[in-house]
Amino acid sequence: MDWVATAGDLIYESPGEAHTLVAHDHPDPMRVFFIVKGPLVWLNDKGEPDDYFDVHQYIALYKAHYEKVGLGAALIDKLYR
């Protein structure tokens, strides 16, 4: 089912649900805050683990982005213990 979230909406997605996030062209930028608990695990056609994405991959992505935009990867280290 297609639906559109608007400013102030809270969306809860149960574990195992699939989704596609689309940010429509709008004069106000979209802001989103995700809380992910545990790794994301992709399963193959047999239902067996095929790949995963965990906190360590998130940290690596953010460090690379901060370096790219000139903030420095070390700034990420200040955000967690």
FENWO-V590247 format. One record per residue. RES is the residue in one letter. NEAR is the number of other C-alpha atoms within 12 Angstrom. Layout:
((RES & NEAR) (RES & NEAR))
This chain:
((M & 6) (D & 8) (W & 11) (V & 15) (A & 17) (T & 16) (A & 13) (G & 11) (D & 13) (L & 13) (I & 17) (Y & 13) (E & 14) (S & 11) (P & 14) (G & 12) (E & 11) (A & 12) (H & 14) (T & 11) (L & 14) (V & 13) (A & 15) (H & 13) (D & 8) (H & 11) (P & 7) (D & 10) (P & 11) (M & 17) (R & 14) (V & 16) (F & 11) (F & 12) (I & 15) (V & 16) (K & 13) (G & 13) (P & 18) (L & 22) (V & 20) (W & 18) (L & 13) (N & 11) (D & 8) (K & 8) (G & 11) (E & 11) (P & 14) (D & 13) (D & 13) (Y & 17) (F & 19) (D & 17) (V & 17) (H & 14) (Q & 14) (Y & 19) (I & 21) (A & 18) (L & 17) (Y & 22) (K & 23) (A & 19) (H & 18) (Y & 18) (E & 16) (K & 12) (V & 12) (G & 12) (L & 15) (G & 16) (A & 20) (A & 18) (L & 18) (I & 20) (D & 15) (K & 11) (L & 11) (Y & 9) (R & 5))
